[in-house]
C-alpha cells in the first residue's frame, strides 16, 4: 500500500473509537481529512448519530460543512470526548510537534479541551527526540515579531518567518505570524515548552507535551499499529 492508503486506513482505525452522542474534535491536514470523510460517511449511513464537532481551523470547518457534519462551539460544548488529528513529529514519550499546516493554536485549544486525543501519523513522523526531523512552529503577535524572533534566536534556534506560496508572510486563522524554529534535537521538550509559554508575545507553539492519549501509526512494513504511554 502507498503512504496515502496507509494513512487513510490508520485514520479510519481512529474513527472506530467514536460513538454516537459524542462531541468530537476535527483536526487539520491530510491525515485528518481522511478521518473527516469517514465520519461524514458514518453519519450519512446512520451508524453515527447525534454527533457534534468542533473544527481546529477554518479549512476544516469548511470541509465539515461540505460533508454535512454538525458543528458546535465551546460555548455550547465545553468538553470534547475524542479528537482525531495528525502530527509532524512524535517522540518516544508521545510528545508531539504540530503546526506544519499553520493551525497549531486552535489545534492546541481543542487538544487541551479533549478527554482523549488520538494522533494518526505515518511511520516517518516517529523520532527519538522532538526536533530531530522537524522544526518548531511558534505563533507570535505581529506587534511582537522582532522581540520574539530575537528571544528564539537567543535560545539557539535558527528562525525563519513562514511565507505562503506567493512568498507573502503567512497569516494564521487568528491573523498572527508563524516563526519556524529549528532547534535541533530537543532533549528536554518540557523545559522549552515552559520557556515559550512564559513569553507574552508568543500566543502559541507547536510543542504538544503530554497531550496525546494514543498514536496510531501507518507503516509500509508493519501495517497499522498503536503506541500508548504505559
PyMOL commands that set and color helices and strands:
alter all, ss='L'
color gray80, all
select helices_A, chain A and resi 3-15+30-44+58-66+104-112+123-125+142-154+189-197
alter helices_A, ss='H'
color red, helices_A
select strands_A, chain A and resi 23-26+52-55+80-85+89-90+96-97+114-122+136-140+158-161+177-182+202-205+207-208+214-219+223-227
alter strands_A, ss='S'
color yellow, strands_A
deselect
rebuild
show_as cartoon
